[in-house]
Amino acid sequence: MENRVFSPPELQSERNADQPGASLLGETGSTNSNLYLNLTHTLNIKTDVSLRSSAGLQYENQDLNYLLTEARGLIVTQKNVDQAASINAYQNRHIQRERGFYIQEELDLQQKIYLTLGMRGDASSANGDVDKYYLFPKASASVRLSEYGFWNSLASLSNEFKLRVAYGETGNLPIVNAKFTSLTPLNTGGLAGLLPSTRRGSADIRPERTKELEVGFDAAFLDEKASLNFTWFRQDVSDLLLFADLPASSGFTEEVINGGEMETSGIELSLGLIPIRTHKLTWNSRVNFYKTRSTITKLLVDPFNKGGFATFLGTYRIQEGWSPTSIVGSEMVELPDGSKEHKILGDATPDFTMSFNNSFKFKNAELVFLWEWQNGGAVINLGKLITDLGGTTADYDETITVDGQTMRMGDYRLSVLGTQTAPYIEDASYWKLRELSLNINVPKTFYARFIGDAVSYLKVGIAGRNLLMFTDYSGYDPEVSQFGNVAIGRQVDTIPYPSSRSFYFNISFGM
């Protein structure tokens, strides 16, 4: 893949630069190879009892090579990277090798009881010990209570009811270069050399380990016109991968370590309904509910801030006993012992999210729409700060009275900037029409007269995504992010492009 960027010296943004005009040429080469070997065997002990055994091996290789040539101080009218006063070259190469295996046994007992037991082992070049296989067990069990005689009295209420429980462990690899102390090129008096980077490698780095337990049930009611699925889960993450600050005397500033533990728990609830089911019209509806909470239960390093641009502008704080998505700013609170700590101004994790999916099938047409509701959550709205600085915020001229003094809202927010961050922390609740689509199965009697029997079916449709949004958030979109889809630090708004509203027209057919 090749990328080119050309910024001519006559541009307004380039005129005041030390070396106006830039030309960048980037090339990325990626080579991925993998090999999977799987074996399965099914043993029918009786007509209604079976064992399914499986095992497998996995090999994956990744080789990423990124080259960038940057030319600055371009000669007027020239675009080539060699026609400039200053030329710099950069290269990043990531090579990763992974090996794994798994074994699994599944028992089906009269289609009433299902048991699964398995183990997975993984080794990776990203770990400190490249030859060590980290083992991750799993087990699950489910029982269909509705298949037993005692359920007959409840069959009129629920014709299908299954209890389930599952436990499993998995790992999250460290970044590719976490165990290495990389070297930075240095030029002194025309002599090339190498200088250690500011991040020290950790030779004993190992993957994060997540242990998850979940229990729940699946039920069907009213002759399968209604269904209810419930899951409670809890995750315990150990060996959290963190960047730890190092004393200046070490010659480094940070190191990647396994330095903490985190607990996450939540519930998932799904309700399905078929309010109408006739030979002409069918209405399917599904409501999903999701709620989760996370807490840092152990931290082997001092509390630290992550994400954002500066503490006084709003950032995320990793601290023992806190949610990892807690937002802090300049505000402090005094503790009983007289010490001070940051005040939590909000949490990026929403109180809950819900989705409402409905489909209507009438003869040959199907209408589908999906609404999503997020309740709670917080956004660091630096877009409001940017427009405050320009005097163009929608509520800039509205008045506010503080300590008997009346001033404009925008002036007030700017006057407390540096001591108060809360005016730029906003609620991220919203309602969104995620998707709306209409598809029609064209009757064969209609198109057969034009194309005969060459096509077995013909389907046409239109669809739209992100069509409507209702929110009290003052920015364009509470979901946009300056830093992309990252786990911590995502909800920072600097007025990037909002989520795109898209429309599609599609045709599908079969021969």
Secondary structure, 3 states (H helix, E strand, C coil): CEEEEEECCCCHHHHCCCCCCEEEEEEEEEEEEEEEEEEEEEEEEECCEEEEEEEEEEEEEEEEEEEEEEEEEECCCCCCCCCEEEEEEEEEEEEEEEEEEEEEEEEEECCCEEEEEEEEEEEECCCCCCCCCEEEEEEEEEEEHHHCHHHHHHCCCEEEEEEEEEEEEEEECCCCCCCCCCEEEEEECCEEEEEECCEECCCCCCCEEEEEEEEEEEEEECCCCEEEEEEEEEEEEECCEEEEECCHHHCCCEEEEECEEEEEEEEEEEEEEEEEECCCEEEEEEEEEEEEEEEEEEECCCCEEECCCCHHHCEEEECCCCCCCEEECCCEEECCCCCEEECCCEECCCCEEEEEEEEEEECCEEEEEEEEEEECCEEEEHHHHHHHHHCCCCCCCCEEEECCEEEEHHHHHHHCCCCCCHHHEEECCEEEEEEEEEEEECCHHHHHHHHCCCCCEEEEEEEEEEEEEECCCCCCCCCCCCCCCCCCCCCEECCCCCCCCEEEEEEEEEC
